[in-house]
Amino acid sequence: MQQIETTSAGRAERKRMGTMVETLAMVGIRGETVAEVAHDARNMVTALGLYCDLLEEPGVLANPFAHYGNELRLVAAASRRLVDKLVAIDASRDARGGAQADSKNGGEAAGNQNVTATGNEWLVGWDPKPGLPIASLALELLANHNLLVALAGKANTLTIDVDGGARPVWMTGEDLTRVLVNVVKNAAEAMTSGGRIEIGLRELPASAGATDTLLLSVDDSGPGITTEPLDAIFVAGNSTRNKGAAAAGSWAASHRGLGLSITRSIVEAAGGRILAANRPQGGARFEIELPVRKTRR
């Protein structure tokens, strides 16, 4: 019976991942630049790395197959390097074309390298640097839109509302994607009949002498968090999947006991904190506070 359940769960997970990849492949095709496509590709590689983290945890894979997690991570790393090479080739080509245009147009083209022609105003000036701290949390969040919509699934509606927040933080773009993937994935799994996932970003007013803070929130319309205390969901291995205490479809029932632990570690490494709560109107809410990184002028 256990084998049947595991096989059924595996089939459902493969179907969900297949749908996510298909959605990502179809969304926003027209007018995309190489940089935009590369960002979506990096997001998928980051999500793949997250699954590698899960596969390499003790007890997830039987010993004869434990090496597959590490091998998959090598594939993900190689894929990222290929994406970066493609971006570098495209940048080199644009630089040569820009220089030629500059010689013809009096230098006007050279200053517009980062302005896209897709109609997405938020992409103007967006120039992500893999591995480096985020220069604009608002732009980096919006650049994850395609991945998160696909991850949420067709049964759920996902929206992103940005009110300010174009400020630098210590978190890298890759780590932000890992955090968002973890939280959105858990929210989507909790809402088995469909629902809403609302992601928001705003700036918190700082008191005199204090560091400015950005608040990133993720709300869902699911059944809420059943684990008590709420902070326990961030503890590695604290899954109620096998305890029989949580209702099917709840956050606690879907939580695997590792993803949110990784999420908290990433947030705290960036100098921030993450809090979980149940909304009065129903559903779960996660708040991530990140200090604004001071830059040299």
N, C-alpha and C positions, 0 to 999 in steps of 0.2 A: 504493500500500500504506500509506503514511504517513497519507494522508487517511482511509482506512478505519479505521486504528487510532485516530486522533484522534476520529472520529465515534463509534466504539464506546466510547471512554473518556468522551466527553461524555454519551452516553446513560446510561452506568452512574452518572456523577456526578449527573445530573438525577434519576435514579430514587432514588438514595440521599438526595438533598435532599428529594424529594417524600415519601419515607417518614418522614424526620425531622420535617417540618412536620405530616404527618398524625398522628404519634405525639404531638407537642406539643399538637395541637388536642384530642386525646382524653384525655390523662393528667390525673388529678386534677380532673375537672370539678366534682364535687359539693362544695358547701360552700365553694368558693373565694371570697375577698373580692376587691374591685376591686384592692386593693394587690397581692395575689398574682398575679392575672391580668396586671396591669401589669408586674410584674417579669418574668414569662415573655415578655411582648411586648418589653420592653427587651432581654432576652437575645437574642431573635431579631434585633432591630435591630443589636445589637452584633456578632453573627455575620455579619450582612450587611455591616457595616462592615469586618470582617476580610477578606471576599472582595473588597471594594473595594480594599483595600491590595494584594491579589494582582493584581487586574486592572490596576492603575495602574503596576505594575512594567514597566520597559522590555522590550519583546519579547513580552509576554504577549498583547497585542491588536495586530492590524495597525493601522497609522497611521489609516486611514479610520474605524476603530471605537474609537480610543483614548479618545474623549470619553465613551463609555458608562460607563466606570468612575466618572468625576466626576459624571455625571448620576445614576447609581445611588446615589452617596454623598449627593447632595442629597435623593433620595427617602428614604433612611434617616434623615437628619437631620429631615426634615419629619415622618416617622412617629414619631420619638422625641418631638417637640414635641406631637404629637397625643395620645400616650399620657400625657405629663405633664399636659396640659390636662384629660384625663379624670380623672386622679387628683386634680387640684386641685378639679374640680367635685364629685367624690365627697367629698373632705375637707370642702369648704364645706357640703355637704348634711349630713354627719355632725355638723359643728360646730353647725349650726342645730338638728338633732335632739337633740344632746347638751345644748344649752343648755335646750331645752324639757324634756328629761327631768330635767335638773339642778334646774330650778325645781319639778318635781313630786316628785323623790325626795331632796331635801336635798343635792344635789351629789355623790351617790355615782357617777353615771354618768360624770362628766367625767374622772375619773382612770383610766378603763379604755379609753381610745381605742385603744391599741395591742394589746389582748388579743383574739386571734381566737377564733372558735368552731369551728375546723376539726378539732380534736383533735390538731393538730401542735404539741406543746408548745414546740418550738424557735422558733415564730413569735411567741411572747409577747415583747413589747417590741421586735420587729424593725421599725425605721423607717428604711429606706434613704434616703439623700440623694444623688441623682444628681450626679456631678461632685465630690463631697467625699470625703475619705479614709474608708475603712471604719471603722466604730465597733466592729464585732465580726466578726472573720474567720470564726469558726465559723458564725454566722448567715448571713453572706453566701455562704459555701461551700454550706451546705445549701439555700439559696434557689435555687442553680443546678442542683439535682438533676434537675428535669424536662428541662431543655435537654440536660444531659449524657447522660441515659438515651436520649433520642431520637437524639442525635448518635452514640452508641456503636452503635446499630442493634440490630435484633431478634436477630441472631446472637450478640451479646456481652452479658455480664452486667456491669453497673456497680454498685458499692456505694460508699458514703461512710461512713467511720468517724471520728467526731470524739471526741477525748479532751481536753477543755479547749479552749483556743484562742479563747475569747470575749473577745478583746483587740483593741484598735485598732491598725491599721497604716497606713502612708502610701499604700498602693495604693488606687485608687478601685474601686468595685464594677464599673464598666464594664471597667476594665483587668483585674480578676480574671477576669471572664468571657472576655475575649480570650485570656488565658493558658490557662485551662482548655479552651477550645474548641480551641486549637492543639494542645495535648498529647493530649487525648482523641481528636481527629480523626485524628491521626497513628497513635495506638495502634490505633484501630479499623481503619484502612486496612491496617495491618501484619498483622492477624489475619484473613486472608481466609477461614478456615474456622471462625471464631468463637473466643471465649475469654473471659477475665475482665479487667476493669479495676477496680482497687481504689484508691480515693482515701482518704488518711488525713490527719488533722491532729492534732498534739500540740504541747505546749510543751516547749522545751529548757531545762534548768536553766542559769541564768546564774552565772558566777563573780562574786566580789565586785566591785562597781563596774561590771560590764558590763551592757549592755542585754539585757533578756529577748528571746528569739527564738522564733518559731513555725515549725514544720517542716511544710510541705505536701508530701505525697508522692503520686506517681501510679505504680502498678505495673501491668504487663500481663503476660499469659501467652503472648505471641507469640514469634517467633523471636529477638528481641533486636536490638541495634544492630550493624550490620556495618561502619559507617564507622570508620576509624582516622585519627587519635586520636578518641576519643569526643567531645571538646570541639568537633571540627570541624563537627558537625551544627548548631551555633549560628551558623555563619558564613553570611552571606547569599550565595546563589548556589552553595553547596557541595552540589549535588545529584548523586547517583550514578545518577539515573534513566537517563541516556544513556551511562553509562560501561560498562555491562554487567558490572560487577564484583560487584554485589549479587544475592543470590538473590531471586526473586520473592516478595513478601509481607513482606520484611524492612523494618525501619524505614528503612534507607538507600534502598531501592527506592521506598518510598512518599513519602519526604520531598521536598518541592518546593523546598527551599533558601531559603525566606523566612520561613515561619511561626515557626520556632523562633528565628530571628534577632530577630524582633519580640518574641517572648516574653522573651528574655534582656534586651532593651532595657527592657521594661516592669518586669521584676523589679529590675534594677539601678537604675532611676529611683526605685524605692520603697526603695532602700537595701539590697536583698537580693542574693541570688545563687542561681543555678540550676546543678545538677550532673546529669549523665547517667551511668548505669551499666548493666551487664548483671547480672541477678540470678543467683546461683549455681544456683538451681533452674530457670532459664530465663526469658526475658522481659526487658523493659526496665524500668528504674526511673528516675524523675525526682524529684529532691529540690529544693524551693524553700524557702530560709530567708529569713524576713522579720523585721526588727527590730520590736519592739513600739513603737508610737508613744506618747510620753509626753503625757498630757493634763493640763490644769490642774484643780486641785481647788478 
